[in-house]
Amino acid sequence: MEREIHVLVTSDIHGYIYPTTYRDHTDRGLGLAKISTLVNQKRTGSNVLLLDNGDLIQGSPLTYYHAKYKQEESNPIIKVANHMGYQSSVFGNHEFNYGLEYLKKVVEQADFPWLSATVVDGAAGKPAFGDPYIIKEIAGVKIAVLGITTQFIPNWEEARNIEGLEFPDALETAKKWVAFIRETERPDVMIVSYHGGFERDLKTGEPTERLTGENEGYQMVEELEGVDVLITGHQHRTIAETVNNIAVVQPSNNGQVLGEVRLSLEKGGEGWQLKQALPAVIKIDEQIQADEEVLDLIAEFEEATQEWLDSPIGKIQGDMTIDDPMQTRLQDNPLIEFINKVQMDAAGVDIANTALFNNDSPGFGENVTMRDIVSNYVYPNTLNVIRIRGQDIKDALEQSAKYFQVVDGEITVNPAFIEPKPQHYNYDMWEGIDYQLQISNPVGERVIKLDYHGKPIDLDKQYDVVMNNYRAGGAGDFDMYQGKPLVKDIPVDMTELIADYILKRKTIEATCDHNWKVTI
């Protein structure tokens, strides 16, 4: 007797349901509505297990609008996930961005369990939201799914959003639970669903990033025993490979890809034997029609979100558009200066840094709406003011300078900031200091000018600097910020701060004081 089961996988959906980026109304190849069409097709005549791997509830204007203004209404992403028949989801790092009360409502509204053996109630010493794994019997085959979340969350998340929680080592916790599940449940198929990615090249084993423990997928395929399928995420990569006889899949982000592992089993005297686990990814394109039932399910909420996005905020006098992201990162420009000014105004300090988070930021045209703000500031960051030395500022500039390299006499982006995952958000630009980075100099010696109020900065003196909470915790290899005194915490989303700043002034003049530049 033979069985075939299709394990269908999403990860890092980030609140995208309708096939839109929300920057405009163009139909795009993404979102759960299109994923649902594929899932329904797969379910016709097939045995299907539908799993999500985390970062489901945060990341789109739709989820932001719900979390900030409509929490009393049913969560739209959970309504859709319930309708699609997900059988579990894993906690991703972004699940905590809107706070624990919000997350508890999400868990309560879900018809499926949320899993993680590494999101632990510190007082009780056990998984905080129920069982860390599930057992599903499909067509007589017993399948175990263990949820594991990257342990790095305390390095990014605001303390208030994870109060009382602990995040133990992902690899060691996975080893413990896989052994326990194998011994006590005796499943026919063992799946680990890990909201984390790969720290090494899957073919060569060479490190592809600093080995901090944020991503441990490579170690998992090397060291976990008794695992048949490893679902990964977090890095927004598209991966479908077999490594060490483990089927590995990572299905991109925003619903651009559906992951699939096709399990082929045969029943013998000792029960079901897994003969093959074949990983694959299915790209979602414009030709795939969105599931009308899914669209209708949240149509009113989607319409309200679109109306909110088009609400006028104010006007820009001058040019604050982004035509060339590279040029924006090579010399001071009005958009970055404006965002830093908003941060300094909110914090009451005179030094700030921020980033151009991706290469899709359009900047601001003459008329500014909420759509423009969320298209440029795409993360739910709040602000921290931390007290650091002049030496820390210099070290941070040197870290940012690693973003660049010189190739054939031209400044280009260091490939480490592009592969395996774009990290443009880890290059910061500053206001309140005057500086110059010379990229032809060796790494660590590229800051050739660093002044504060017209004089060389005092490397031993303390300065209060405002930056987003992600960076203030040292994320992005900015170790010099770790453990530094928190002078002020501003628990308001930057999108709100930007909107309030413009609403209060009605017209913003695009200015640029040219306080920094990058040269060869």
Secondary structure, 3 states (H helix, E strand, C coil): CEEEEEEEEECCCCCCCCCCCCCCCCCCCCCHHHHHHHHHHHHCCCEEEEEECCCCCCCCHHHHHHHHHCCCCCCHHHHHHHHHCCCEEECCHHHHCCCHHHHHHHHHHCCCCEECCCCEECCCCEECCCCCEEEEEECCEEEEEEEEECCCHHHCCCHHHHCCEECCCHHHHHHHHHHHHHHHCCCCEEEEEEECCCCECCCCCCECCCCCCCCCHHHHHHHCCCCCEEECCCCCCEEEEEECCEEEEEECCCCCEEEEEEEEEEEECCEEEEEEEEEEEEECCCCCCCCHHHHHHCHHHHHHHHHHHCCEEEEEECCEECCCHHHHHHECCHHHHHHHHHHHHHHCCCCEEECCCCCCCCEECCEEEHHHHHHHCCCCCCEEEEEEEHHHHHHHHHHHHCCEEEECCEEEECHHHCCCCCCHHHCCEEECCEEEEECCCCCCCCEEEEEECCEECCCCCEEEEEEEHHHHCCCCCCHHHCCCCEEEEECCCHHHHHHHHHHHHCEEECCCCCCEEEEC
